[in-house]
Structures are given as structure tokens and as C-alpha cells.
Amino acid sequence: MITDKADPLRVVARTTAGKPRERGVRTLPRTLEREAELATAQAALEALTGRSATPTATPAELCGGLLAFTGPAGGGKTTLLNEVRRRAAERECTGLFAKGVEQEQSLAFHMVRQLFQPLLASYSESERREALGDWYGIVGPCVGLCPPAAEGAAPDPQGVRDGLDWVVTHVAVQRGPLVLAVDDLHWADAESMAWLTSFARRVEELPVLMLVAYRPDELGEGAAEFTDMVERNRVRPLDLAPLSPSAVADLMREGLDTEADDDFCQEAWLVTGGNPFETVELVAKVGDRHLAPIRENAHALRDLAAETWGGGLVDRLHELGQVTIRLSWAVAVLGSEATPCLAASLAALGQAEFTQAADVLRAERILTYGPALEFVHPLIATAIYRAIPIATRVALHGKAAWELLEAGQGPAAAARHLLETQPEGDAWAAEQLLEAAREYLRRGAPEAARRCLSRALREPPPAELRATVLYELGSPALMQDPTATANHLRAALEEPDLPSALRQSIVIRLMRALAYCDRLAEASDVATRETGRDTDSHMRLRMFMEHFMVAGITTHSREVPVLSRRLTQLTRRLSGRNQTERYLFGLRAWNAMVRGEPAETALRYAERALGSEGMRWTDEEWGFEVPSLVALTFLYCDRPHRAEELYTAAIEEYEQQGWRGVHLALGYSLLGYIRFWKGRLTDAEDFVRAGLQLADRLGPAGIHAQWYALGGLIEILIARGESASAEELAASRGFGKPFPSVLTLPDVQTVHGDLLLARGRESEAADVLTEVGHRLDLRGMRNPAWCPWLSHLALASRSTEPAHALELARDALRRAERFGTATAVGHAVRVLARVTEGPEGIAQLRRAVTVLERAPSSYEHASALVELGTALRRAGRLAEAAGPLYRGVDLAARCEAGGVAAQARDELVAAGLRPRHLDVTPHKSP
């Protein structure tokens, strides 16, 4: 039975022939009362390795899984974990191991480093490059293989998690079945816990067996998602019961190599409660004291057991002397960083004193002494740490931070200790915490960065540093709580004597944070005030650009028409000589498009925005919004191939930088929407579903991306004739009011109205679409190409108000003709034809077909052809109907537009014509 956390082969001190072995030297007794758990683990290993001592199965034939051992402290979890690891090693499995440490939960990716660093450090540089591939610069810093890049965009947390998934997959496939073991999971750092949770969901897909051990009653809030998943696992957590009286008696007799009295063994069971660790320690203490295991000595067991941890252990330490106490305190504070050199320095011990104290602690079974110093059991570490007087503990943490920096460990390692100190107005501490926060951000650990910055703010930092700390707290990577972010940035703006460049950066972040809070009036006030106070023309231009962007990406701002006029006048005078001017050209292109100005105007400014250099998508200072608007301008101006080219480049750039959160989710959704515009409905659905899946795994942070994906997916399903599926999706995802105030593409309220219309709920659709019209017309957004609410409203009104429907359709056509693209005009003519009766309606459909032949959307063209054929058939002009219907059904089949194809088939049958074989079965996306 293995119970020693630090060294699994050193367990119980024995006596032989009445002579004690060296204290602290332990041997391995048999495992007791864990047969069921070991049988489960054995079955999992057999499934993992293909039931062979030497794996011969291919990775695809192997079966991974998850096993969780739970129980109280000292309950034998480590024993089982180590035994399964031993058996896995016998089967030549590759093993990764990590364990949580109570005092080190603030160290981001601490457990991840333990898992991967030993293995990857054993690789050659070429092997590491192969194992990490394109993920080297993303995963390398978080596992400690290389420092984070000093420049360029930092990865987001999801990007780092995806990179770690890649590493595990590569190792499992290249090096045979993999056993990933984590002990004391309840003390995992938040970043490692987040990755373990996400990876565990797919562990059965890989030749990987994940083993975890934890105390259920000590799990933090961040572990709830993991434990919920474990509870739903096919093998529920294996909760370890205490040892029985007979097992305790066996341990006592085996450990002492002598017969022990039954009453003595019974008392041992009572005082330990059957806890395996306490039992083994008690056996060792009985042997050390040469206590005869007889009934008369049973009363002494309670006092001996009390020395294992808690007050009894602290009392025993005091008996061992001050030098020993100082070393034990230093190790407790340093944790896994407790090398002999650092521990001796922190304890202020010379070499001789250190060696003597370490030997004593080892002999007393408190400490193990190797390349690093480690307590025999976490319970001992906890008891000693908590026994350190508070003032002394704080001072030791402060000294440990300094020692680690002197040893070259870096600010992040020192920050763990600085977080435990008391604020004293120490500029050095604030600077180190600020540097640690920046390092954590570059590693993809924003929550760890937030902790460091918040602590730096409480120091407090000197005045010249305070504004910088507040500004860093307003980083976009930390904007999970936009209200708190805005408050920090407002406070930064109030600091005196701000450098001009820093003030501008603070204002920009503040405006964006206020926009995310839906506090647009405040954002506008900030922009107006700062624009008025700036004397530098370049800064005034940048402030206006940010002001317009904040107003332009929201759906309720009433100042857009005024800003639009100013933007129009301003961009006429600009040459595009710098990035600010080019971004203003991008905003002008988008604004011209949504206002319905001629498409040539929008395209001209979009090209000027790109210039010869193009635009970066991962520039944290400038954001991704303007490049997105430029790409979408090309889409709505009937240049979907250019839009697709830009979004493909965006996705590639996001993935290279490790931006696999909201940005990548939006990228996939919008790329799918571009494919929809081109009439490639199958590809479109696949991409948008991928975007929705990416957004879903982000939780609350992905809500905005979910709206984009849901709007696009519902519109695609309607186009495919699957409106019932679209309605089911909308109901299951709560797609309805309240709609987001930030702009979505497509406009989700319009999509909601379109869905109601497709399901025959015309009156409800008309109400929704009328509301959309009031909202957009008030802002001067009148282009039916990007938001066809007017055409949908005409269709929703035709049965109850035919004259009004006709006028609405004519208005939509006038707007489309002003914009001038074939798609916009063709769609508007189609709708006008549907609300126009008789020969005039047929004439309009002929015009729609002609116009849409020049459009890039084969779906729109197919719809117009089938509608023309239908109108001709119903007018009795069967000979004329055949051509459009056959062409329409072929085009609809290529688009996989099932609804349009089915309508064409029905019309061909009604006309007495043979319908062609249609392969338009509903597409099932993964």
C-alpha cells in the first residue's frame, strides 16, 4: 500500500529481529481493500493498451477514458494513482504526472507545466518543434519551454487549451498509449483546471487514460464543471472507503513484524478512523518508540496519532529546535520551488545548519530530501504553513519573491508570493506585479493577470505607475466585466499629468468598454470631450474614428446620421497616409454600404482602406472590427470572393496567434455566411455550425458570437426549406427578445421576423419587421442588401394589406436600385413580383431572372427561376414554364436548397412533366 506522496517506495518503518531499520526508510506492503478499484483501473488499462503487455493495436483501436479516485485527506488516493501508474509503465505506456499544491493555486498553468515539461524537456529541439508544430509559440511559454513573445498579439485562453490538446494528441499517437495522472486535483490552478475540464470531454476519442484524485469537500468553484462531467462519466468517481479494523490490524502486524494484540489493533483503528495514511504513520511511530503492541499500551496510541498533523505536529516541531522550525517554514512557503539553496537562504541557514535540520526532518518522516525538499504528505505541509505566525509568513513570502527574482525565476514566479504580502506602498512590489500581469497575458492567462494587477492597485503604486496599472486592468483580454473595466479606466483618466499617448489609449479602451456595457451616451460624451481637448490633429482624428466605430457597431445609436455626414466630409480630404486614415476609409466604406449609397462608392473606399499593405486582424491596439467591416462591405457589394479571401486570411491569422475564442468563432460564422451568399448552402451550414460550436465552448464570453452564428444558421435552414428545424433551433436556444444592442450580421431581429414569416405567422412577422424598420431608418441604414427587412415586411403584409405591401416592395426596389448591385436589385424585383398579380408579376419575374444571372448568388437565381416557372405554369403557359423550372431545379440541387428544389419538382409534376432525379436530401452537419 503506497501512502507517501513524495516517494511511493518509502512507506513504513519496520523492525526486524527486534532491531529498528533506519528511520524514514520504508518498504512496500501489499495493497489492502482496494481490489474493486484496482479491477476497474486494470480494465481501463486493458482497454487503453489493447489487452497486451506491449501495445500492438493502432491508436484508432485503443480506448481511452477517465478514472477519478475520491476520498478524504490520507484516504489512499495517491496509493491507487501510483499503483495504476506503475502498472501502466509495465505496459510501456507513456506517463504524464502532476499534483496540486495548496499554496500554489495562483500560479497559472502550474499543473500543466508539471505534466508536460519533463517529457518535452527530454526531447531534442527538433522533436519539440515536431511535437508542438505551429503551436510552439503558443504552448511553449505556458509549459515553460520558452519565454512568451515580447511583441505581437497574445494567445487567448481557448487558443492555449487547443494547443495543449494538440500536444497530448501528438504524444498519444506518436508514443503509444498515454496515461495522464493528476493528484490533488482540488488544488489545481484555474488555468490548468480549465484545460483538464475541456480535454476530459474528448479523452475517450484518443488512446489516453486520464487519472485524477481529489478531495470532493475541498474542490473550489472552478472545479464544478469538471466534477459535473465526472459524475456523468461512464465510470463514476471511485470513492475510497476507510480501512476496516481487520485491514488496520494487518498493517500493524506486518509493519511491526510481530504479533499485535487485538485490543491494541482495535484502538489503532479507532484513533485513525481507518485512514490509511494515519494508520501507516501510527505504525511507524509505534516502531520508533519501541512500543510493545499490547493492550496495556493502547492508551498511548491517541497521543502518537496526534503527532501526524495539526497541533501535535507543531508541538513536535518545537521540540526539534528553532533551526528545524525555520527550515520547515521556508519549505512550506516555497512549496515546489523549495530547492536546498533557496530553502536555506529563505531560512537564513548556513550549510551545516541546513544539512542538520534537513536530516532531522527526514528522520522524523516530515520531509524528503532530494533535488527539491518536499513534505511527506500535503496534510503536513498545510499544518506547518498554517502554524507560521501571520507576520512571519507575510515576511517570508516577501523575501521569497525577492529570492526567486534574484535566482532568475521571473516576475510571475515572484508574484505568487507577492500576492500573499500586505500592501505597504512598495513601488518595487507594484512594478513586479505589473510585469507578472503582462507575462501572464502573453501566456494566455488573463485571470492570473487580473489578480496581479488588482493586488498592485492595492499596494498602492506611486502616482506615475497607478494610471498604467489601471489602464492594464482595462485590457480587452480582461473585459469579462465591462462595468468594472470602465470604472478602472475612468479612474485612470482622472490621474494627473497623464502622457498624451497613454491618455489616448485609455480613452479608446474606455469608449469600447462603455459600448460593451450598452452605455453609448457616456461613450459619446467621452469621445466628444476628449476630441475637444486634444490639440494634436492626429489624435483628434483617431478619437473621431473610435467614436464613429463605437456608435456604428450598435443598433440603437441616434447620433450615427450626424457622424456619417462628418465622416463623409472628412474622408474626402484624407489621403490614406497613415493607419488612422486608412481605418477611416474602412468605416466610410461600411457606412456608405449600410446607408445604401452606390456600391461603387463603398467599394472604392474599401480598396483604399486595404491599400497595398492590407489590414491586420490581431492588432490589439486597433482591433479586428474595421477589417471585418471592410470584408463585409465587399460581400454586400457583390464581391463575395474578395470577402471570402479576407476572412480566410483572418482565420489563418487568428489560428497562428492562438486567438481561438470569440474571434475565431465569428470568423467561421461569417465565412459560412459568405458561402451562403454565394449559394453554397452545404458549406455555409458546416462553417456556421462550426462557429456556433466554437462560441458555445466559451460560455458567457461567447454570447455575442452565438447570436451571429444562430442568425446565420437559421437563415441558411430557411433557405434550405428546413424552416421547422430552424424554428426548433430558435426555440431551443432562446432566439428572440431581448435582442443584443450590438450590431450582428445578419441582423438577428430581421432573421427572427423572416422565421416567423416562413412558419406562416405573418402578423407577428409584420410587427417584428416594422420595429426593425423604425430602428434602422432612424439611423439612416437603408440598404436592403445587408438588411432586407423591407422586402420581408412586404411579403408579411400582402395577404392583409396588398396595396401597402406593393408600396413597401416598390420602396425596397428603389433603395436597391440606388445601391445598384445585381443581388440587391434582383431580390427586390423578386419580392415585387410576388406581391404583384397577373402578367405584370410575370414580367417582373423575368426581369429578376435576367438581373440575377449576373449576381454571384446561385441560390437567389434558382429561386427566381422556379418562381418564374411556377407563375407561368399557373397562368397556363406550360411550354414556357418548363425551361425555368428545369434550370431552377438543377441550380437548386447544386445549392442543396431543398425547399426550392421541392417546389420545382411539384410544379413539374403539376405541369405533367417528368421531374429530374433530385439529390437534395437534408444535409446533416456534424
Buried (B, 14 or more C-beta within 10 A) or exposed (E): BBBBBBBBEBBBBBBEEEEBBEBBEBEEBEBBBBEEBBEBBEBBBEBBBBEEEEBEBEBEEBBBBBBBBBBBBBBBBBBBBBBBBEBBEEBBBBBBBBBBBBBBBBBBBBBBBBBBBEBBEEBEEEEBEEBBEEBBBBBBBBBBBEEBBEEBBBBBBBBBBBBBBBBBBBBBBEBBBBBBBBBBBBBBBBBBBBBBBBBBEEBBEBBBBBBBBBBBEBBEEBBEBBBEBBEEBEBEBBBBEBBEBEBBBBBBBBBBEBEBBEBBBBBBBBBBBBBBBBBBBBBBBBBBEEBBBEEEBBEBBBEBBBBBBBEBBBEBBEEBEEBBBBBBBBBBBBBBBBBBEBBBBBBEBEEEBBBBBBBBBBBBBBBBBEEBBBBBBBBBBBBBBEBBEEEEBBBBBBBBBBBBBEBEBBBBBBBBBBBBBEEEEBEEBBBBBBBBBBBBBBBBBBBBBBBBBBBBBEBBBEEEBBBBBBBBBBBBBBBEBBEBBBBBBBBBBEBEEBEEEBBBBBBBBBBBBBBBBBBBEBBBEBBBEBBEEBEEEEBBBBBBBBBBBBBBBBBEBEBBBEBBEEBBEBBEEBEBEEBBBBBBBBBBBBBBBBBBBBBEBBBBBBBBBBBEEEBBBBBBEBBBBBBBBBBBBBBBBBBBEBBBBBBBBBBEBBBBBBBBBBBBBBBBBBBBBBBBBBBBBBBBBBBBBBBBBBBBBBEEBBEBBBBBBBBBBBBBBBBBBBBEBBBEBBEEBEBBEEBBBBBBBBBBBBBBBBBBBBBEBBEBBBBBBBBBBEBBEEBBBBBBBBBBBBBBBBBBBBEEBBEBBBBBBBBBBBBBBBBBBBBBBBBBBBBBBBBBEEEEBBBBBBBBBEBBEEBBBBBBBBBBBBBBBBBBBEBEBBEBBBEBBBBBBBBBBBBBBBBBBBBBBBBBEBBEBEBBEBEBEEBEEE
